[in-house]
Amino acid sequence: CEEGLACITPPNHMGASGICLKPEFKSLQLADVGEGEECLLTVAVQAQVHCEKGLVCIAPALLGSIGICQKLEVKSMQLVVVGEGQECKMTNAPEYQVHCEEGLACVTLPNMLGASGICKKQPTEVGEGEKCQMTTAPEHQVHCEGGLACVTPTNFPGASGICQKPEAKSLQVTVVGEGEECKTTIAPEFQVHCEEGLVCTMPALLGAAGICQNPEAKSTQVTMVGEGEEC
């Protein structure tokens, strides 16, 4: 403002623009109107028309648009519900959400925040002693019934487990000695491990059996022949 004038802004409107007035003007007088009357908030401060206390100005999202003063009432929302195999969406505003029918879960891709999903059946539940799988995509997971825990062997991330009572701490692993057959690339409940100090030496073939050997054993001597000789 020019010298001798002050920038007067309306009270309780932090960041609002003001009007250059002589210092004797302490504040802008904003018009307050009642329910059903026109309000205007997206114009210069001196032209704004506010609603009385307890009312809100409902206006289109367009700068300079006129609104109507209305009571703020929260109306119950009608949920959109869809069936198996249909698209669901749970991560947007409640009025735009699409829910799954009872017994179905909204399965979305991992690490895709805000993405829509597909309504699929809830994970399968199995009983004590049966195989469970918790580290796959939700639609392929196999959960344990209530009161049971999916116990997997340690140091085998992603492996399937067995449904056991919580007091059961780990799977019983079969252990064999030197020279005996071992198998470690199959489901945990069928694995055969080597005794401490031995390693399971096997061909580079998933699921193949190996032999428990001492890691300090010398490697097989390979015969080398020259050009023109039989190999």
N, C-alpha and C positions, 0 to 999 in steps of 0.2 A: 504493500500500500504506500501511497505518497505520504510525505511528512505531514503529521497532524492527524493521520487516520490509523485505525487499528483493524487487524484482520479478525473479525468476529465469527466464530464457528458455533454451531448449535451444541448445547451440552449433551454429554453421553453419546457423541457421534465421533469417536476417535478416528482421525484420518480424513474426515470430511472436509470439503472445501468451505471457505467462508466468504464473507462480504466485507469490503472495506467501508468502515463506518467511523463516525466520530466517536471518541472514547466514551461519551455518555451513553451510547447504546451498549448494553451489557451482553445481550444475547439475541439470537434470531428467534422470533416467535413462529414456531412451526404450527401449521393448521392441523387439528385433529378432528376426524370425522367418525361417524358411527357406523354400525352394521348396515351393509347394503349400499353404502355410499362409495363414491369413487375415491381412490387413493392414487398417489403418484410418488414413487421413490427414486426413480432412475434419471432424474433431471437435476439441474442445479439446485443447491440447497434452498435458496430463497423461494423456489417454485414448488418445493415438495409439499405433498399433502399426506399426512400420516394418519393411521387408524388409532382409535381410542384404545386404552389399556384392555387387554383380554381379546383383542381382535388382531388378525393378520391380514396383510395386503396380498391378495392372490391375484397375480398378474402374469401374462405370458412372458417367456424369457426373451424379451426384446427391449433393448434400450429405449427408454422414453415411453413405454407402454403404460396405459392406465389400467389399474386393477380395481378390485372390489373388496371392501373390508368384510371379512367373514370370521366367524368363530372357528377356532382350531379344534376340530373334532377328529379323533382317530377312529376311522371306520374299519370294521373287521374286513380282512382280505380273503377273497376266495382263492384257495390254492389250486393251481393247475396240477393235475395228477395224471401220469401216463403209465403205460404198461411195459412189459418186458421187451427189450430190444429197441425201445424208443428213446429219443434224446431227452436228457434231463439237464438241468442247470441249477446249481445251488450256491454259486459264489457271486451272484449279482444282487441288486436291491430286492428285498422281499417281494415287492409287487410284481417282479418279473421272473421270479423263480419257478422252475418246473420240477415237481417232486415225482418220485416213483411210487407205485402202488405198494401196499403193505407186503412184506416178504421179499421185496426187491431192494437193491442198493444201487446208488448212482456211482458208477465206476468211471473215473477219469484217468487220463494218461498221467503218469508220474511227472513231476517237475513242470506241469503245464498249468500254472496258477490262473484261475479264471476261465479255464476251458470248459466246454460242455462235456457231458459224459453220456453213457448208455445205461439204461436200467437193466440190471442183471440179477439173477437169483443170489441170495445170500450164500456165503461160503458153506460148503459141506461140513457137517460135524460127525466125528467118529468117536468110538468108545475106547476104553482102556486097552492098551496093547496093540492098537491099530496105528497105521502110518499116518503122520500129519505133515503138512508142508505149509510154512508160514512166510517163506521168502520169495514167493513167486507173485505174479500179477494177481490182484484180488479175485478175479473170476476163476482162477485155478487153485486158490488156496484151500487147504483142508484143515479145519479147526478141530480142537478137542471139545468134547462135551463139558458141561459145567462141572467144576471140581477137579478137572484134569489139566495137566500142563504138557505142552509139546516139548519133550526133552530131546535135544540134539547133541551129538558128540562135540566136545570142544575142539577148537582148531579146524573145524570143517564148515566155514561160512557158506550158507546157501544149501546145506544138506537137509534132507528130510529127517524127521524125528519120529519118536514113538510117544503116543499119549500115555502118560503115567500120572500117578498121584503125586502131588507136590513134594512129598517126602523122598521120592525117587530122584537121586541127584544126577545120574548119568547112565548112558547105555553101557551094557556089559560087552566089552570088546574081546573077541577071540584072539589069543596071542600064541604064536608058535615059535619054535626054535630054529637054529641054523640048518640050512639045507631043506627046510620044509616049505611047502607052497603057501604063498601069501597073496592077498587080493585087497587092494585099497581104492580102486576106482569104480566101485559099485555102491549101491545104497548102504548106508552105515550099518544097518542091522545084519547085513550079510558079509561085512568086511572081515578079513583075517589079517591081523597085524603081526609084526615081528617083535621078538623080545628086545628089551633095551640093549643098545649097543650094536644091533643088526639093522640092515636096511633091506627093503624089499626091492630087489632088482628085477625089472620086468621090461618087456619090449614096449616100444612107443605105440601102444595100441590100447585105446580106451576099453576097460573091462577085462583086459587080459590078466592072467595070473602071473605071479613072479616067484622068485626063490629068495628066502631069507639068507643074506650073506653078510660076512664081516666086511665093513667098508675098507679095512686095511689090507684085504686080500689083493694080491697083485692082479692087474688087469690081464686079460687073455693076450698072449703073444701072437701078433699077426705076421704071417709069412709074406715077404715082399719078393717079387721077381722082376726081371728086367724086360726090355723091349724084345718082342718076338717069342717070349716064353709063355707058357700056359698059366692063366690066372683063374 
